[in-house]
Amino acid sequence: MQSWNLLSIITFFPLLGALFILLSPQQEKKISERNSKSLALWTSIITFIISLFLLYGFDSEVSSYQFYERVVIANGLMTYQLGVDGISILFVMLTTFLMPFCILASWNSIKDRVESFMIAFLVLETLIIGTFCSLDIILFYLFFESVLIPMFIIIGVWGGERKVYSAFKFFLYTLLGSVLMLAAMIYLYAHTGSTELIVISENLDLKNSSQYFLWLAFFCSFAVKLPMWPVHTWLPDAHVEAPTSGSVILAAILLKMGGYGFLRFSLPLFPEASHYFAPFVFTLSIIAIIYTSLVAYVQKDIKKLIAYSSVAHMGFVTLGIFTFNTQGIEGSIYQMLSHGLISAALFFCIGIIYDRLHTRQIKDYGGLVSIMPNFAIFFMIFTMANVALPGTSGFIGEFLIVIATFSISKIAAIFAATGVILSAIYGLFLYKNVVFGKITNETIELLTDLTPREKLILFPLAFLIVFFGLFPSSILGLISESSNNLSDLLDLALLGIDPLGVK
């Protein structure tokens, strides 16, 4: 399988489906829309099936890159170089797994320019997978930044009332954050004579202040993408205005590109600078966990509440990454995968009730348990996972991160642990006001419970969230070699230096 160019097939197969939709002959509107939706769905399903071969052929006992592909392009200026390790393969699988559900969730809710919507999503899938597989810094940058284009279109064309404002805010924040990263990449090329990540890692030897400036340049890009406090303000607006599938991809996958960037670039390339700025990252992470949890509690819009919740959970991710130990790194990766499933499920649930009532205000709901009991059960599972209830995937990542943080700084761990309590407060508050209580809105009595299509979307997510909560070794076994390798590299680079300056 290693010689099948599986990564190229998985990366560009969605683009092939988008091309088929684009070149399909014009027919009657309803027929054309149905064909484009069917073609997009089957393209995403086949992409996921192919990615299963990637998972099947992956050797979890090897820390190096697998399914490696390399072609020199642009007269040797850069390379087309792909590969996955225990870290990146999970994000590729998460992307291919969620995309069919995004197409299904848009089946009836998207009524205008359906063909264009499906093309945008398939192009987005190609760019996201390319980002997680790229082993050339310029190729990575091209994929990483190109993701903005289809996402900008999805929010700006099919979003809500303030869609244009939110789309431009999202685009400008993330684009400006990456300008410095591009400058840093050019410096790396000038310093090492290569754009290949493996070559740069082996030959980069920065002993002066340039390492700190380069770290900051990459940090600006990844911090905005994650997003970290205080550069998170674009996220709630983008979530509120984006269509359901757009919110799912934004929360479940696009945010993870920031955390992945820290693991792939910041830590291994600039270990001393990462250590130097660790207290700074710890401070921002703890503020994000506590502050955005409090902000989430006072939200009146369900989508905004979940959006601020995402910022808080990403605070745990950066906290774990910058502990520099295996537990923290594994916890962060697990947290990103878990949050990808949980946030996707929550936004799907919000989309389901929004399609029925066309409102996201918490006050307009209440008493859904008696009208939509199946929905109430699924929503309960996802809410409990979001508050890190033991037995769900949300617990594993946060538990590992808090334990890892405790070994570095007890004070930081105590503050971080309060985030778990705060998430339970706003999570249960949301569930109580939406699902329980008296029916004050007469329209709710006319609602119908979940359709077979909606159950098909929610059931696999609920199953995986519980499965990964009960059997964490299924994920930890995949990432252990890569996370151990990264931790060992950091130990060697930081030999004699105590994390955060704590004995």
Secondary structure, DSSP 8 states (H G I E B T S, - for coil): -TTS-HHHHHHHHHHHHHHHHHHS----HHHHHHHHHHHHHHHHHHHHHHHHHHHHT--TT--S-EEEEEEEEGGGTEEEEEEE-TTHHHHHHHHHHHHHHHHHHTTTT--SSHHHHHHHHHHHHHHHHHHHHB-BHHHHHHHHHHTHHHHHHHHHHHS-TTHHHHHHHHHHHHHHHHHHHHHHHHHHHHHHS--BHHHHHHH----STHHHHHHHHHHHHHHHHTT-TTS-THHHHHHHHS-HHHHHHIIIIITHHHHHHIIIIIHHH-HHHHHHHHHHHHHHHHHHHHHHHHHHHT-SBHHHHHHHHHHHHHHHHHHHHTT-SHHHHHHHHHHHHHHHHHHHHHHHHHHHHHHHH---BGGG---HHHH-HHHHHHHHHHHHHHTT-TTSHHHHHHHHHHHHHHHH-HHHHHHHHHHHHHHHHHHHHHHHHHHSS----GGGGG-----HHHHHHHHHHHHHHHHHHH-THHHHHHHHHHHHHHHHHHHHHTTT--GGG--
